[in-house]
């Protein structure tokens, strides 16, 4: 089994993120999801088999599902060599086999520097804030709520989009000042609409989407979803049948990685320790299980 940690192609590398390598193809971008994994904002020295394929193909699945709610930047997911027909001839001639299934052709967009976070359940940093202050991003919530409880309605809790380090919470008023009132309102409405659609679909498949984050950009003057969508990297997926409010839920993401790193006493500063094979295997299986359940497809 091939683990892809870094890619090299005869095109300008626009950006190498924690997971994705983006190449400039002129009027399009080739977005490659590697098997790199990060925890606590640090890239680990080992990869997770097939993680990149799950991220690309699950994003493609959701982009198709939600296109009627808001358009997106996807042109095609590159599953087979024939899917390279839209790409330059140089890429078609030199495209490595190991990059099939983990690559996507997308339109260029003017990125909006905000993470659009939607929460349907109180968990993670929102739960920690509620425990301390009784509110979430400055808004008061009823006393007596418990961890993982479903919120009365989905809430929009945007953050900054930082190139390095942690994203920082934004109030809606701060977001309006940053991007303008009209665009802020559209971002909130579209983010919640996408979340509600995905939440209801996932529930029918046995998965709770507790929260998720989205990114948007402008293409031809219109708002588009970009980057990834509703993956285990950008969302909390819980098993519906195992859901029990009042505690942390078993999740289909990289929680085994975080738990192992935390239990080992790592100080969360580079370099990160190498993961043991069993943790790598467990994490790979979780990503693939999420993909299988949500799509009904077992091609990964």
Buried (B, 14 or more C-beta within 10 A) or exposed (E): EEBBBEBEBEBEEBEBBBBBBBBBBEEBBBBBBBBBBBBBBBBBBBBBBBBBBBBBBBBBBBBEBBEEBBBBBBBBBBBEEEBBEEBBEEBEEEBEEBBBBBBBBBBBBEEBEBBBBBBBBBBBBBBEBBEEEEEBBEEEBEEEBEBBBBBEEBBBBBBBBEEEEEBEBBEBEBBBEBBEEEBBBBBBEBBBBBBBBBBEBBEEEEBBBBBBBBBBBBBEEEBBBBBBBBBBBBBBBBBEEEBEEEEEBEBBBBBBBEEBBEEEEBEEEEEBEEBEEEBBBBBBBBBBBBBBBBBEEEEB
